[in-house]
């Protein structure tokens, strides 16, 4: 049995944070890697250590450099690498090189990835096991001529798929021969950038199916269980948007058959770790194997919510050679996996649904989430002040709900999304709410064309921008309502005063007679003694908490002359100390010194309330330090 001391996550964003948290719960130290574009990203702050990679490389290429990542892991004493999803997670060369240098790859072996991670090889494997597959050419297309011939044999529409990975990248639906070659070239380029390999294969496109996937978990001892299915039919451009479990439209017999076929494929390669086996279910209820993802999935959260099994922790413990039936994992047989309730995951992204889901970029000004009972939030890139770049996935946070009924899970999701406040970038929140409210969704009947066939999902009112509303109001008042007659304000000029020699006032009285003498003088006066409060935070703090010292100094000399008969000047209030440092960025002590130089004749007065213990304590300490310095022997 191994025990990992350090785990490196070869990924970024939400999934990196998810793995860091699982490691911390298991008492394992975590190591993050980040590109220069991710220098200020949230995920790197969640790890115990974080290191820059990809110098002189692009933002994607940085996370695809196998040699640099492994060399860093060796230098930092890393025991294991978790690949997350995307990037190198389905790359057999990465898994193989980890094994060669003695680093555990948290996932299947390189040979397993080659067997099931490649769509063509996995399809051949499924056919050999009697699992239904979609008609098509079971090898990579080698030329554009072969692409045209294969498409003609399958019959249009056809679908192009990248053999090396998923997530919708390198995937195109082609409805006619005119579209084929341009789509083929685009798919190859996209696959090359995403997975490092441009192999594309072609198969018959099944129109409007359900997309059902089965979560698999296997250990190093041949034990394999399924954690039941997820319905991932709500997609746009082959990217999943909302996922839920269990499927509402599968019969118990069909659910059992699909799960059995998933287990059959996993056992054929003695699969270990977490994996997902995906199927399409047509309108007649026939299911077809399409691919296996030998990694954790974005939507694993819904399965965790209904089964209570921490899939990421299970991955890590399996990599440490714990069997499924160990007390640490606690899955003694398939019977121990008992789903409970319903769970829905919504992917909140920085995409504009009204503009064909174009990704938005910029700085997030406001970010407030909505949690509460039955809601799980898996954040990655969202926080106030975050800068959303165009280089990576647009996912901000995954909102996952759980309840005993599907309808209530949907209500919880809607409530959480409505509480979620994000400004500065566009999001798909209103679109998600429209999907969750739609009757077809609530019946669980959505197919993969649901979004494209349901235009009412895009009918929503733009969110009101309170800050913009105020700016528009001010602009209207200042520009429009003046009708061109704008007031002209002169710069106020402090009148010149004759220099007065020997100014003497209450300050000199205090210095000469002391506090007791000053009190006797006050009691002997038959006139009203006045204190001027202009220089403290009077009039709702319009002076001391907003005007700078240099503004006060302009009128200080005039105040000492024209106000020479004042009893005192109150120039320090309850907010002066805090606002001077926090907002005005200046020292209130220096203000005291400069004002005293220009107003030597009047007492300075401080406003003190019972609610000011902190300020008073700081003032006492400061005065003590100043007095101590005066008493120190001068060199």
C-alpha positions as CSV (number, residue, x, y, z in Angstrom):
1,X,0.0,0.0,0.0
2,X,1.4,3.4,-1.0
3,X,1.0,6.6,0.8
4,X,1.3,9.8,-1.3
5,X,3.0,12.8,0.4
6,X,2.8,15.2,-2.6
7,X,0.4,15.2,-5.5
8,X,0.8,17.5,-8.5
9,X,-2.3,18.4,-10.5
10,X,-1.5,18.9,-14.2
11,X,-4.5,21.1,-14.8
12,X,-6.1,24.4,-13.9
13,X,-9.3,26.0,-12.9
14,X,-12.2,24.2,-11.2
15,X,-10.9,20.6,-11.5
16,X,-7.5,21.6,-10.0
17,X,-9.3,23.1,-7.0
18,X,-11.5,20.0,-6.7
19,X,-8.4,17.7,-6.6
20,X,-6.5,20.0,-4.1
21,X,-9.5,19.8,-1.7
22,X,-9.7,16.0,-2.0
23,X,-5.9,15.7,-1.3
24,X,-6.1,18.0,1.7
25,X,-8.9,15.9,3.2
26,X,-6.6,12.9,2.8
27,X,-3.7,14.7,4.4
28,X,-1.7,15.0,1.1
29,X,0.4,18.1,0.2
30,X,-0.6,19.6,-3.2
31,X,1.4,21.1,-6.0
32,X,0.0,23.4,-8.7
33,X,1.4,24.4,-12.1
34,X,0.3,27.5,-13.9
35,X,1.0,29.4,-17.1
36,X,1.9,33.0,-17.2
37,X,-1.7,33.8,-18.3
38,X,-2.9,32.1,-15.1
39,X,-0.5,34.1,-12.8
40,X,-3.5,35.7,-11.0
41,X,-5.9,32.8,-11.2
42,X,-7.7,31.5,-8.2
43,X,-6.7,27.8,-8.4
44,X,-3.0,28.3,-7.8
45,X,-3.7,29.9,-4.4
46,X,-5.5,26.7,-3.3
47,X,-2.4,24.5,-3.5
48,X,0.3,24.2,-1.0
49,X,2.9,25.0,-3.7
50,X,2.5,26.5,-7.1
51,X,5.1,26.8,-10.0
52,X,5.2,28.6,-13.3
53,X,5.5,26.5,-16.4
54,X,5.6,27.1,-20.1
55,X,8.1,29.9,-20.5
56,X,7.9,31.2,-24.1
57,X,5.0,28.8,-24.8
58,X,1.4,29.6,-25.6
59,X,-1.4,29.4,-22.9
60,X,-2.5,26.0,-24.0
61,X,0.9,24.6,-24.9
62,X,2.1,25.3,-21.4
63,X,-0.2,22.7,-20.0
64,X,0.7,20.1,-22.7
65,X,4.5,20.0,-22.2
66,X,4.9,16.5,-20.8
67,X,8.6,16.7,-20.2
68,X,8.5,20.0,-18.4
69,X,5.7,18.9,-16.1
70,X,7.4,15.6,-15.2
71,X,10.8,17.3,-14.7
72,X,9.2,19.7,-12.3
73,X,7.4,16.9,-10.5
74,X,10.7,15.1,-10.0
75,X,12.4,18.2,-8.7
76,X,9.7,18.8,-6.1
77,X,9.5,15.3,-4.8
78,X,6.0,14.6,-6.2
79,X,4.7,11.0,-5.7
80,X,1.7,11.2,-8.1
81,X,0.2,13.3,-10.8
82,X,-3.6,13.9,-11.2
83,X,-4.4,15.0,-14.8
84,X,-7.9,16.3,-14.2
85,X,-9.9,16.5,-17.4
86,X,-8.9,17.9,-20.8
87,X,-5.2,18.7,-21.6
88,X,-3.1,15.6,-21.0
89,X,-5.8,13.5,-19.1
90,X,-6.3,11.1,-22.0
91,X,-2.7,11.1,-23.3
92,X,-1.1,7.7,-23.0
93,X,2.4,9.1,-23.5
94,X,1.9,11.2,-20.4
95,X,0.8,8.2,-18.3
96,X,3.6,6.1,-19.7
97,X,6.3,8.7,-18.9
98,X,5.0,9.1,-15.4
99,X,5.3,5.3,-14.9
100,X,8.8,5.3,-16.4
101,X,10.2,7.8,-13.9
102,X,8.4,6.3,-10.9
103,X,5.6,8.8,-10.5
104,X,2.1,7.3,-10.1
105,X,-0.4,8.5,-12.7
106,X,-3.8,8.9,-11.0
107,X,-5.9,7.2,-13.6
108,X,-5.7,4.2,-15.9
109,X,-2.4,2.8,-17.4
110,X,-1.1,4.0,-20.7
111,X,-2.2,0.7,-22.3
112,X,-5.8,1.1,-21.0
113,X,-5.9,4.7,-22.3
114,X,-4.7,3.4,-25.7
115,X,-7.4,0.8,-25.7
116,X,-10.4,2.8,-24.6
117,X,-9.4,6.5,-24.8
118,X,-9.0,6.3,-28.6
119,X,-12.6,6.4,-30.0
120,X,-11.7,4.1,-32.9
121,X,-10.1,1.4,-30.8
122,X,-12.8,1.6,-28.1
123,X,-15.5,1.2,-30.8
124,X,-13.7,-1.9,-32.1
125,X,-13.5,-3.3,-28.6
126,X,-17.2,-2.6,-28.0
127,X,-18.1,-4.4,-31.2
128,X,-16.0,-7.4,-30.2
129,X,-18.0,-7.6,-26.9
130,X,-21.3,-7.5,-28.6
131,X,-22.1,-3.9,-27.4
132,X,-24.1,-2.0,-30.1
133,X,-22.2,0.7,-32.0
134,X,-23.0,3.4,-34.6
135,X,-22.3,2.4,-38.3
136,X,-19.2,4.0,-39.7
137,X,-15.5,3.6,-40.7
138,X,-13.6,2.1,-37.7
139,X,-10.2,3.8,-38.5
140,X,-8.8,7.3,-38.9
141,X,-9.4,9.0,-42.2
142,X,-6.1,9.3,-44.1
143,X,-7.2,11.7,-46.9
144,X,-9.9,14.0,-48.0
145,X,-10.8,11.5,-50.8
146,X,-11.3,8.8,-48.2
147,X,-13.4,11.1,-46.1
148,X,-15.7,11.7,-49.1
149,X,-16.0,8.0,-49.9
150,X,-16.7,7.1,-46.3
151,X,-19.4,9.8,-45.9
152,X,-21.1,8.6,-49.0
153,X,-21.2,5.0,-47.8
154,X,-22.6,6.0,-44.4
155,X,-25.1,8.4,-45.9
156,X,-25.6,12.0,-44.8
157,X,-25.8,13.3,-42.2
158,X,-22.5,12.1,-40.8
159,X,-20.5,13.2,-37.8
160,X,-16.8,13.8,-37.7
161,X,-15.0,13.0,-34.4
162,X,-11.5,13.4,-33.0
163,X,-10.2,10.0,-32.1
164,X,-8.0,11.3,-29.3
165,X,-10.4,13.2,-27.1
166,X,-13.8,14.5,-26.3
167,X,-15.5,17.6,-25.0
168,X,-16.9,18.5,-28.4
169,X,-13.5,19.5,-29.8
170,X,-12.8,18.2,-33.2
171,X,-16.4,17.2,-33.7
172,X,-18.6,18.4,-36.6
173,X,-22.0,17.4,-38.0
174,X,-22.0,17.4,-41.8
175,X,-25.4,17.4,-43.5
176,X,-24.2,17.4,-47.1
177,X,-21.2,16.7,-49.3
178,X,-20.7,20.5,-49.9
179,X,-19.9,20.9,-46.2
180,X,-17.6,17.9,-45.7
181,X,-14.1,19.0,-46.7
182,X,-14.2,22.4,-44.9
183,X,-15.6,20.7,-41.8
184,X,-13.0,17.9,-42.1
185,X,-10.1,20.4,-42.2
186,X,-11.5,22.5,-39.3
187,X,-12.0,19.4,-37.2
188,X,-8.4,18.1,-37.8
189,X,-6.9,21.5,-36.8
190,X,-9.1,21.7,-33.7
191,X,-8.2,18.2,-32.6
192,X,-4.5,18.8,-33.1
193,X,-4.6,21.9,-30.9
194,X,-6.7,20.3,-28.2
195,X,-5.2,16.8,-28.0
196,X,-1.9,16.9,-29.9
197,X,-3.2,14.4,-32.5
198,X,-5.4,15.2,-35.6
199,X,-6.9,11.7,-36.2
200,X,-10.5,12.0,-37.4
201,X,-13.0,9.3,-38.0
202,X,-16.5,9.4,-39.6
203,X,-19.7,7.6,-38.6
204,X,-23.5,7.9,-39.2
205,X,-25.1,10.8,-37.3
206,X,-28.1,9.8,-35.2
207,X,-30.5,12.7,-35.1
208,X,-32.0,13.9,-31.8
209,X,-30.8,11.1,-29.5
210,X,-30.5,11.1,-25.7
211,X,-26.9,11.2,-24.4
212,X,-26.5,8.8,-21.5
213,X,-23.2,8.1,-19.8
214,X,-22.3,5.6,-17.1
215,X,-19.8,6.3,-14.3
216,X,-17.3,3.5,-13.7
217,X,-14.9,3.0,-10.8
218,X,-12.3,0.2,-10.9
219,X,-9.3,-0.7,-8.6
220,X,-6.0,-2.4,-9.3
221,X,-7.3,-5.8,-8.3
222,X,-10.0,-6.3,-11.0
223,X,-12.9,-5.0,-9.0
224,X,-15.2,-2.8,-11.1
225,X,-18.5,-1.2,-10.2
226,X,-20.8,1.4,-11.9
227,X,-22.2,4.4,-10.2
228,X,-25.3,4.4,-12.5
229,X,-26.0,6.8,-15.3
230,X,-26.2,10.6,-16.0
231,X,-28.3,12.3,-18.6
232,X,-26.1,14.7,-20.5
233,X,-28.5,15.4,-23.5
234,X,-28.7,19.2,-23.0
235,X,-25.8,20.4,-25.2
236,X,-24.9,23.1,-27.5
237,X,-22.1,22.6,-30.1
238,X,-21.5,19.2,-28.5
239,X,-20.7,20.8,-25.2
240,X,-22.7,19.8,-22.2
241,X,-24.6,22.6,-20.4
242,X,-26.8,20.9,-17.8
243,X,-26.5,17.3,-16.6
244,X,-28.6,15.3,-14.2
245,X,-29.1,11.9,-12.6
246,X,-30.9,9.7,-12.7
247,X,-32.3,9.8,-16.3
248,X,-36.1,10.2,-16.2
249,X,-36.9,8.4,-19.5
250,X,-34.9,5.2,-19.1
251,X,-36.9,2.1,-18.2
252,X,-35.4,0.0,-15.4
253,X,-34.6,-2.7,-18.0
254,X,-32.8,-0.3,-20.3
255,X,-30.9,1.3,-17.4
256,X,-29.7,-2.2,-16.3
257,X,-28.7,-3.1,-19.9
258,X,-26.7,0.1,-20.5
259,X,-24.9,-0.3,-17.1
260,X,-24.1,-3.9,-17.8
261,X,-22.6,-3.0,-21.2
262,X,-20.5,-0.3,-19.5
263,X,-19.2,-2.8,-17.0
264,X,-18.5,-5.3,-19.9
265,X,-16.2,-2.8,-21.7
266,X,-14.4,-1.7,-18.5
267,X,-13.8,-5.3,-17.5
268,X,-12.4,-6.2,-20.9
269,X,-9.4,-3.9,-20.3
270,X,-9.3,-4.5,-16.5
271,X,-10.0,-0.8,-16.2
272,X,-8.8,1.1,-13.0
273,X,-9.7,4.5,-11.7
274,X,-12.6,6.7,-12.6
275,X,-14.0,6.5,-16.2
276,X,-17.1,7.3,-18.1
277,X,-18.7,5.1,-20.8
278,X,-21.0,7.1,-23.1
279,X,-24.0,6.0,-25.1
280,X,-26.6,7.5,-27.4
281,X,-30.2,6.3,-27.1
282,X,-32.4,6.9,-30.2
283,X,-36.1,7.6,-30.3
284,X,-36.9,3.9,-30.5
285,X,-35.0,3.2,-27.3
286,X,-32.0,1.5,-28.9
287,X,-28.6,2.4,-27.3
288,X,-25.2,2.7,-29.0
289,X,-21.8,2.9,-27.5
290,X,-20.0,6.0,-28.7
291,X,-16.9,6.4,-26.5
292,X,-15.1,6.0,-23.2
293,X,-13.5,8.8,-21.3
294,X,-10.7,7.4,-19.2
295,X,-10.7,10.3,-16.7
296,X,-12.8,12.3,-14.3
297,X,-15.7,14.1,-15.9
298,X,-16.9,17.7,-15.4
299,X,-20.3,16.4,-14.3
300,X,-19.1,13.9,-11.8
301,X,-20.6,16.0,-9.1
302,X,-24.2,14.8,-9.7
303,X,-23.1,11.2,-9.2
304,X,-21.4,12.1,-6.0
305,X,-24.5,13.8,-4.7
306,X,-26.8,10.9,-5.2
307,X,-24.4,8.0,-4.3
308,X,-22.5,9.8,-1.5
309,X,-19.2,8.5,-3.0
310,X,-16.3,10.9,-3.3
311,X,-15.1,10.0,-6.8
312,X,-11.9,12.1,-6.7
313,X,-10.9,10.7,-3.3
314,X,-11.6,7.2,-4.7
315,X,-9.3,8.0,-7.6
316,X,-6.5,8.9,-5.3
317,X,-6.9,6.0,-3.0
318,X,-7.1,3.5,-5.9
319,X,-3.8,4.9,-7.2
320,X,-2.4,4.2,-3.7
321,X,-3.5,0.5,-4.2
322,X,-6.5,0.6,-1.9
323,X,-9.1,-2.0,-3.2
324,X,-12.7,-0.9,-3.6
325,X,-13.8,-3.1,-0.7
326,X,-11.3,-1.5,1.7
327,X,-12.8,0.4,4.6
328,X,-11.2,3.6,3.2
329,X,-13.2,3.4,0.0
330,X,-16.1,1.3,1.3
331,X,-17.6,-0.2,-1.8
332,X,-17.7,-3.9,-1.0
333,X,-19.9,-4.8,-4.0
334,X,-22.2,-3.3,-6.6
335,X,-25.0,-3.6,-4.1
336,X,-23.3,-1.0,-1.9
337,X,-23.9,1.7,-4.6
338,X,-27.4,2.9,-3.8
339,X,-28.6,6.1,-5.5
340,X,-30.7,8.4,-3.4
341,X,-32.7,11.4,-4.8
342,X,-32.0,13.6,-7.8
343,X,-29.2,15.9,-8.7
344,X,-28.8,18.6,-11.4
345,X,-25.6,20.3,-12.4
346,X,-25.6,23.7,-14.3
347,X,-22.4,25.0,-15.8
348,X,-22.2,28.8,-15.3
349,X,-20.0,30.2,-18.1
350,X,-18.9,33.6,-19.3
351,X,-20.8,33.1,-22.6
352,X,-23.4,35.3,-24.2
353,X,-26.4,33.1,-25.2
354,X,-27.9,36.0,-27.2
355,X,-24.7,36.1,-29.4
356,X,-24.4,32.5,-30.3
357,X,-22.7,31.7,-27.0
358,X,-19.7,33.9,-27.8
359,X,-17.2,33.8,-24.9
360,X,-16.9,37.1,-23.1
361,X,-13.8,38.5,-21.5
362,X,-13.0,41.2,-19.0
363,X,-12.8,41.9,-15.3
364,X,-15.5,40.6,-12.9
365,X,-16.6,43.7,-10.8
366,X,-19.1,41.8,-8.6
367,X,-19.2,38.1,-7.8
368,X,-21.7,36.8,-5.2
369,X,-22.8,33.2,-5.1
370,X,-26.0,31.6,-4.0
371,X,-25.6,28.5,-1.8
372,X,-27.9,27.1,0.9
373,X,-29.4,23.7,1.6
374,X,-29.2,21.3,-1.3
375,X,-26.7,23.3,-3.3
376,X,-23.1,22.5,-4.0
377,X,-20.8,25.1,-5.7
378,X,-17.6,24.0,-7.5
379,X,-15.8,27.3,-8.4
380,X,-12.8,27.7,-10.6
381,X,-12.3,31.2,-12.0
382,X,-15.0,33.3,-10.4
383,X,-14.2,36.0,-7.8
384,X,-14.5,39.7,-7.5
385,X,-11.6,41.2,-9.4
386,X,-10.9,38.1,-11.5
387,X,-9.8,38.8,-15.1
388,X,-11.4,36.4,-17.6
389,X,-9.1,35.8,-20.5
390,X,-9.9,34.4,-23.9
391,X,-7.4,31.5,-23.6
392,X,-9.2,28.9,-21.6
393,X,-12.6,27.3,-20.9
394,X,-15.3,29.8,-20.0
395,X,-16.5,27.9,-17.0
396,X,-16.9,30.1,-13.9
397,X,-18.7,27.8,-11.4
398,X,-20.7,24.6,-11.4
399,X,-24.0,24.8,-9.5
400,X,-25.1,21.4,-8.4
401,X,-28.4,20.8,-6.6
402,X,-29.8,17.7,-4.8
403,X,-33.3,16.9,-3.6
404,X,-35.6,14.0,-3.0
405,X,-37.6,14.9,-6.1
406,X,-36.4,16.1,-9.6
407,X,-38.8,19.1,-9.5
408,X,-37.4,20.3,-6.2
409,X,-33.9,19.9,-7.4
410,X,-34.7,22.1,-10.3
411,X,-36.3,24.7,-8.0
412,X,-33.2,24.7,-5.8
413,X,-31.0,25.2,-8.9
414,X,-33.2,28.1,-10.1
415,X,-33.1,29.7,-6.6
416,X,-29.3,29.4,-6.5
417,X,-28.8,30.8,-10.0
418,X,-31.1,33.8,-9.2
419,X,-29.0,34.6,-6.1
420,X,-25.8,34.4,-8.2
421,X,-24.8,38.0,-9.0
422,X,-22.0,38.6,-11.5
423,X,-21.2,41.8,-13.3
424,X,-18.4,42.9,-15.6
425,X,-18.8,39.9,-17.9
426,X,-21.7,38.4,-19.7
427,X,-22.9,35.0,-18.4
428,X,-25.4,32.3,-19.4
429,X,-27.4,32.4,-16.1
430,X,-30.7,33.6,-17.5
431,X,-30.4,30.9,-20.2
432,X,-29.9,28.2,-17.7
433,X,-32.9,29.4,-15.7
434,X,-35.1,29.2,-18.9
435,X,-33.9,25.6,-19.5
436,X,-34.7,24.6,-15.9
437,X,-38.2,26.1,-16.1
438,X,-39.0,24.5,-19.4
439,X,-41.7,21.7,-19.3
440,X,-39.7,19.4,-21.6
441,X,-36.7,19.6,-19.2
442,X,-38.9,19.0,-16.1
443,X,-40.2,15.8,-17.8
444,X,-36.6,14.7,-18.5
445,X,-37.4,14.5,-22.3
446,X,-34.7,16.7,-23.7
447,X,-32.6,15.3,-26.5
448,X,-29.3,16.6,-27.9
449,X,-31.1,19.0,-30.2
450,X,-33.2,20.5,-27.5
451,X,-31.4,23.8,-27.4
452,X,-31.2,24.4,-31.1
453,X,-34.9,23.4,-31.5
454,X,-36.2,25.6,-28.6
455,X,-35.9,29.3,-29.5
456,X,-37.9,30.4,-26.4
457,X,-34.9,29.5,-24.3
458,X,-33.2,32.7,-25.6
459,X,-36.0,35.0,-24.6
460,X,-34.9,36.8,-21.4
461,X,-34.6,40.3,-20.2
462,X,-31.2,41.8,-19.8
463,X,-30.2,42.2,-16.1
464,X,-30.4,45.7,-14.9
465,X,-27.0,47.3,-14.2
466,X,-27.4,49.5,-11.1
467,X,-24.1,51.3,-11.6
468,X,-24.9,52.0,-15.2
469,X,-28.4,53.3,-14.2
470,X,-26.8,55.8,-11.8
471,X,-24.3,56.9,-14.4
472,X,-27.0,57.4,-17.0
473,X,-29.0,59.4,-14.5
474,X,-26.1,61.7,-13.7
475,X,-25.2,62.1,-17.3
476,X,-28.8,63.0,-18.1
477,X,-28.8,65.6,-15.4
478,X,-25.5,67.1,-16.2
479,X,-25.6,66.9,-20.0
480,X,-29.2,66.7,-21.2
481,X,-31.2,68.7,-18.7
482,X,-28.9,71.8,-18.8
483,X,-30.0,72.5,-22.4
484,X,-26.6,73.8,-23.1
485,X,-26.6,76.3,-20.2
486,X,-23.9,74.9,-18.0
487,X,-22.9,76.7,-14.8
488,X,-19.5,78.2,-14.7
489,X,-17.7,77.8,-11.4
490,X,-14.7,80.0,-10.5
491,X,-11.9,78.7,-8.5
492,X,-12.3,80.1,-4.9
493,X,-9.6,82.5,-3.9
494,X,-8.6,82.9,-0.3
495,X,-8.4,86.7,0.4
496,X,-5.0,88.1,1.2
497,X,-4.6,89.1,4.9
498,X,-2.2,91.4,6.6
499,X,0.3,89.6,8.7
500,X,-0.6,89.9,12.4
501,X,2.3,89.7,14.8
502,X,2.1,88.2,18.2
503,X,-1.1,86.3,17.8
504,X,-2.2,85.0,21.2
505,X,-5.2,83.0,22.2
506,X,-6.4,80.0,24.2
507,X,-3.4,77.9,23.2
508,X,-1.0,80.3,24.8
509,X,-3.3,80.5,27.9
510,X,-3.1,76.7,28.2
511,X,0.6,76.7,27.8
512,X,1.1,79.5,30.5
513,X,-1.6,78.6,33.1
514,X,-2.0,74.9,32.5
515,X,-5.3,72.9,32.5
516,X,-6.4,74.2,35.9
517,X,-5.7,77.8,34.9
518,X,-7.6,77.3,31.6
519,X,-10.6,76.0,33.5
520,X,-10.6,79.0,35.9
521,X,-10.4,81.3,32.9
522,X,-13.4,79.5,31.2
523,X,-15.5,79.9,34.4
524,X,-14.7,83.6,34.7
525,X,-16.0,84.4,31.2
526,X,-19.3,86.2,30.8
527,X,-19.5,85.6,27.1
528,X,-20.3,82.6,24.9
529,X,-17.2,80.6,24.0
530,X,-17.3,79.3,20.4
531,X,-15.7,76.2,18.9
532,X,-15.4,75.9,15.1
533,X,-16.0,72.4,13.8
534,X,-15.4,72.9,10.1
535,X,-12.2,71.0,10.0
536,X,-13.5,67.8,11.6
537,X,-16.1,65.4,10.1
538,X,-19.1,67.7,10.6
539,X,-21.8,68.0,8.0
540,X,-21.9,64.2,7.3
541,X,-18.1,64.1,7.0
542,X,-18.0,66.6,4.1
543,X,-14.8,68.1,5.4
544,X,-12.3,66.0,7.3
545,X,-13.1,62.7,5.7
546,X,-13.0,64.1,2.2
547,X,-10.7,67.1,2.1
548,X,-7.0,66.6,2.0
549,X,-4.5,68.2,4.4
550,X,-3.3,70.5,1.6
551,X,-6.8,71.8,1.1
552,X,-7.1,72.6,4.8
553,X,-3.7,74.3,4.9
554,X,-4.9,76.9,2.3
555,X,-7.3,78.4,4.8
556,X,-5.4,77.7,8.0
557,X,-3.6,81.0,8.2
558,X,-6.8,83.0,7.6
559,X,-8.6,80.9,10.2
560,X,-5.9,81.8,12.8
561,X,-6.4,85.5,12.1
562,X,-10.1,85.9,11.4
563,X,-11.0,83.4,14.1
564,X,-8.5,84.7,16.7
565,X,-11.3,85.1,19.3
566,X,-12.5,81.5,19.0
567,X,-12.2,79.2,22.0
568,X,-11.0,76.3,20.0
569,X,-11.0,74.5,16.6
570,X,-12.4,70.9,16.6
571,X,-10.4,69.3,13.8
572,X,-10.3,65.5,14.7
573,X,-13.5,63.5,14.7
574,X,-14.6,59.9,15.0
575,X,-13.7,59.0,11.4
576,X,-10.6,61.1,10.9
577,X,-8.0,58.5,11.9
578,X,-9.6,55.8,9.8
579,X,-10.4,57.8,6.7
580,X,-7.0,59.6,6.6
581,X,-5.2,56.3,6.2
582,X,-7.8,54.3,4.4
583,X,-9.2,56.7,1.8
584,X,-7.1,59.9,1.8
585,X,-3.8,58.0,2.0
586,X,-2.2,60.5,4.3
587,X,-1.1,60.8,8.0
588,X,-3.5,62.6,10.4
589,X,-0.5,63.2,12.7
590,X,1.3,65.2,9.9
591,X,-2.0,67.1,9.5
592,X,-1.9,68.1,13.1
593,X,1.7,69.3,12.9
594,X,1.1,71.4,9.7
595,X,-2.1,72.9,11.0
596,X,-0.4,73.8,14.3
597,X,2.3,75.7,12.4
598,X,-0.3,77.8,10.7
599,X,-2.7,78.2,13.6
600,X,-0.5,78.7,16.7
601,X,-2.9,80.6,18.8
602,X,-6.0,78.4,19.1
603,X,-6.7,75.2,21.0
604,X,-7.2,72.1,18.9
605,X,-10.1,69.9,20.0
606,X,-10.8,66.2,19.4
607,X,-14.2,64.6,19.3
608,X,-14.2,61.4,21.4
609,X,-17.1,59.0,21.8
610,X,-17.6,55.9,23.8
611,X,-17.7,53.9,20.6
612,X,-14.1,54.8,19.7
613,X,-12.0,52.4,21.9
614,X,-9.7,51.3,19.0
615,X,-8.9,54.9,17.9
616,X,-8.4,56.0,21.5
617,X,-6.0,53.1,22.1
618,X,-4.0,53.9,19.0
619,X,-3.9,57.6,19.9
620,X,-2.7,56.8,23.4
621,X,0.1,54.6,22.1
622,X,1.1,57.2,19.5
623,X,1.2,60.0,22.1
624,X,3.2,57.8,24.4
625,X,5.8,57.1,21.7
626,X,6.0,60.8,20.8
627,X,6.5,61.8,24.5
628,X,9.1,59.1,25.0
629,X,11.1,60.3,22.0
630,X,11.2,63.8,23.5
631,X,12.6,62.5,26.8
632,X,15.4,60.4,25.1
633,X,18.9,62.0,25.4
634,X,19.8,63.7,22.2
635,X,23.1,62.8,20.6
